[in-house]
Amino acid sequence: MLDTRLVALIRGHAMYEVVEDGRTLFTGTLPECRRFEMLHDEKRVDAMRNKRRRDKPEAKIFRIHGRLPAASAF
């Protein structure tokens, strides 16, 4: 779960940090933190999806037709 906390007021600008499980992931203004949270959630959902076909093993059948040997002309 992501949390947003007020960290400091610097020259009239409020600075926030995004925290997950006690770890600081990002520090910035409130709109920047909201955008970071949105992108972080999108990446998490995207990583859970199996979107590439090659990630799923699949058996493929290749048929090879041999040619009959040419009749020798003696």
Protein Blocks (a to p, Z undefined) as FASTA:
>chain_A
ZZdddfbdcehiacddddeehiafbgcdfklmmmmmmmmmmmmmmmmpcfbfklpccddd
ddddddddddddZZ
